[in-house]
Amino acid sequence: MQTSLLDFIPAEAHLMIKTILANDNLVVKVKNERRTKHGDYRQLPNGKHQITVNSNLNEYRFLITLIHEIAHFEAYSKFGRFIKPHGKEWKQTFQHLMLPFLRPEIFPIELLPLLANHFKNPKASSDTDAKLALALKQFNEVNDKTYVFEVPFGKDFKLYNGRVFKQGKQRRKRFECVEVKTGKLYLFNPNAEVELIEE
């Protein structure tokens, strides 16, 4: 295990993570930011198992992502390769692995009720849990981004890839936004980070 991995997680979680990874014999790599995912797990052609986690995550999201990916490996090892990637076997494994970490010594007290609620039925991505995702983002480094839910109705905003959208109405959870160039309608998670276009 790379000692640098421990630099990315809360100090109080170091011993438990070392213990889990010593037992699991996994290759863990810290990667540069990937826009489409926080981390991943896969079996390599040589039979070893590899987890990658993005380096730009704050320490709490990094820890959750690391445990998420370890749960994939452990569920695969215990239940076989024909299980659904985020099915009941993975959920149970993720809950079991995460429970010992849900303590005020590791996570800020204001995150604990949100985490407890999330782990009653963990999703494929913690980003789909809008309250938890927004709470986790407050621990990110400060940047000039705006969240979709903060964009006024009818205002334009830009994504990291340069695509421009116009803010529309809110559905039950997500926002309807129209891509200016194509006129196509897209649904946005309320806490997606965007850049407001000043007029």
Summary of the structure (lengths in Angstrom):
residues: 199
radius of gyration: 18.5
end to end distance: 50.1
largest distance: 56.1
contacts: 547
relative contact order: 0.10
helix: 38%
strand: 21%
